[in-house]
């Protein structure tokens, strides 16, 4: 069975996220989603999420393309995850091109998928802020 892994925050889940997860799942039979914890998002990325880790996890687990959701606690866990979950293919959005090529040293294929251009969580938050001002 070919196993695929992807990482993300997946806050304010939208159809761009679903597109990424669908295309990631098409690359194998089993999809692991490593979901950034609230602490990791704040301490490392300086991001606050609208939904808590547990809420985002529940949303991801409800998606038919996702087989397993596990926490991301640090940038460094990626190498270990490749072995822990017996991963064949590592997938990220195209905004990360080149950043994770080092994982090929762990024996996995690294794939960067094009983002859905017209949607992003940042854009949604910006649009909601503009709506509040009107």
Helices and strands as residue ranges (DSSP letters): E 3-8, H 15-25, E 30-36, H 38-45, H 53-61, E 68-72, H 77-84, E 89-93, G 94-96, G 101-106, E 109-113, H 121-133
